[in-house]
């Protein structure tokens, strides 16, 4: 077989499925940044 076409997946790639694997790393990082920013604002206001 000399098929030059790339194989087509059985189902289209779901954008939600591609993001779900990254959430456990992104969520704590964003939380830490938010806590740092809020603490910086609190120190600035005091």
Secondary structure as UniProt FT lines:
FT   HELIX           15..20
FT   TURN            21..22
FT   HELIX           23..45
//
